[in-house]
Amino acid sequence: MDTGTALVIAVPAAVLGAAGFGLASAAQQRATHEVAVTPTLSPRLIVELLARPMWLLGLVATIVALFFQIVALAFGPLAVVQPLLVTGVAFAAVFAALMSGHRPDPLILLGALLCAAGLSTFLLLARPTAGSTDGDIDLWAGLPLAIALAIVVVGCIFYAASVDHPSRVLALALATGVLYGVTAGLMKVITGQLRLGLDEPFRHPVLYIVCIIGPIGFLLSQNTFQAGQLVAPAVAVITSVDPVVGVLIGVGWLGEELDTSPAQLAGECIAAAVVIGSIALIVARGHRILRHRAATADSAANQLPTYLPPRRDAGVQHGRISG
């Protein structure tokens, strides 16, 4: 198949995959607000969500999105597919606004698109050279990175459980993104092991680590959606952290190498600054929207009725005067 025909298949598949991930995030965020708040990482949240049609819609959307992502990666290069997939941030903002009966906020959409553009640029510049993923990886060699990532996850969860502040949502999203990135990196190792035989992954600890980390990351994402009032900030953080951690794992665990030329590093720093600034814009705009909605609700609740019924003694007093 020639390159042009392959892109005709890959590009629409990537866009549909991004839309699916955006729909899944918006639906799951809405469903988590329909059930009782549970402690972080409590499996009871998933049990209660299974009875919510909106959450099941999000689950189906996730499966469909994964299918389109696989199709896109099968026909198109990563340099084309990945930038399109990260536009799921913008799709999530649009779907969340439509589900809540509001128009999509222009600044939220601008921030989401800038975040996707910055992240795509960073990935294109920081794309490492292919390393070896056949067989098992040396987990001891990646121990320092594993410890650092574990400290980040535990610290974020502890912070989110200790404070009652909007920033706890970003902490949960950061922990979710780290776990998603680790899962993606280890899945790359498993696909390499499958080339050696279908039973090869079962002979190494990587598969079993994924079976633990993957569900924890998914459950933590539901805690993140439940803690936040808006889906865009959480999705922006998760989407940004996930591939960055994947790059770190590729370099630290899989022996991949980055182009460290000054021009590349400068471009990566600028792209990272755009991502951070975009997330800050989304968060600030989201807080302003929530404050405006809260003020509007308070104003409506405190508004005096325009019609006051007559006092009971009005007729008696009038009768006395007329009599």
Rosetta blueprint (number, residue, H / E / L):
1 M L
2 D L
3 T H
4 G H
5 T H
6 A H
7 L H
8 V H
9 I H
10 A H
11 V H
12 P H
13 A H
14 A H
15 V H
16 L H
17 G H
18 A H
19 A H
20 G H
21 F H
22 G H
23 L H
24 A H
25 S H
26 A H
27 A H
28 Q H
29 Q H
30 R H
31 A H
32 T H
33 H L
34 E L
35 V L
36 A L
37 V L
38 T L
39 P L
40 T L
41 L L
42 S L
43 P L
44 R H
45 L H
46 I H
47 V H
48 E H
49 L H
50 L L
51 A L
52 R L
53 P H
54 M H
55 W H
56 L H
57 L H
58 G H
59 L H
60 V H
61 A H
62 T H
63 I H
64 V H
65 A H
66 L H
67 F H
68 F H
69 Q H
70 I H
71 V H
72 A H
73 L H
74 A H
75 F H
76 G L
77 P L
78 L H
79 A H
80 V H
81 V H
82 Q H
83 P H
84 L H
85 L H
86 V L
87 T L
88 G H
89 V H
90 A H
91 F H
92 A H
93 A H
94 V H
95 F H
96 A H
97 A H
98 L H
99 M H
100 S L
101 G L
102 H L
103 R L
104 P L
105 D L
106 P H
107 L H
108 I H
109 L H
110 L H
111 G H
112 A H
113 L H
114 L H
115 C H
116 A H
117 A H
118 G H
119 L H
120 S H
121 T H
122 F H
123 L H
124 L H
125 L H
126 A H
127 R L
128 P L
129 T E
130 A L
131 G L
132 S L
133 T L
134 D L
135 G L
136 D L
137 I L
138 D L
139 L L
140 W L
141 A L
142 G L
143 L H
144 P H
145 L H
146 A H
147 I H
148 A H
149 L H
150 A H
151 I H
152 V H
153 V H
154 V H
155 G H
156 C H
157 I H
158 F H
159 Y H
160 A H
161 A H
162 S H
163 V L
164 D L
165 H L
166 P L
167 S H
168 R H
169 V H
170 L H
171 A H
172 L H
173 A H
174 L H
175 A H
176 T H
177 G H
178 V H
179 L H
180 Y H
181 G H
182 V H
183 T H
184 A H
185 G H
186 L H
187 M H
188 K H
189 V H
190 I H
191 T H
192 G H
193 Q H
194 L H
195 R L
196 L L
197 G L
198 L L
199 D L
200 E H
201 P H
202 F H
203 R H
204 H L
205 P H
206 V H
207 L H
208 Y H
209 I H
210 V H
211 C H
212 I H
213 I H
214 G H
215 P H
216 I H
217 G H
218 F H
219 L H
220 L H
221 S H
222 Q H
223 N H
224 T H
225 F H
226 Q H
227 A H
228 G L
229 Q L
230 L L
231 V H
232 A H
233 P H
234 A H
235 V H
236 A H
237 V H
238 I H
239 T H
240 S H
241 V H
242 D H
243 P H
244 V H
245 V H
246 G H
247 V H
248 L H
249 I H
250 G H
251 V H
252 G H
253 W L
254 L L
255 G L
256 E L
257 E E
258 L L
259 D L
260 T L
261 S L
262 P H
263 A H
264 Q H
265 L H
266 A H
267 G H
268 E H
269 C H
270 I H
271 A H
272 A H
273 A H
274 V H
275 V H
276 I H
277 G H
278 S H
279 I H
280 A H
281 L H
282 I H
283 V H
284 A H
285 R H
286 G H
287 H H
288 R H
289 I H
290 L H
291 R H
292 H H
293 R H
294 A H
295 A H
296 T H
297 A H
298 D H
299 S H
300 A H
301 A H
302 N H
303 Q L
304 L L
305 P L
306 T L
307 Y L
308 L L
309 P L
310 P L
311 R L
312 R L
313 D L
314 A H
315 G H
316 V H
317 Q H
318 H H
319 G H
320 R H
321 I H
322 S H
323 G L
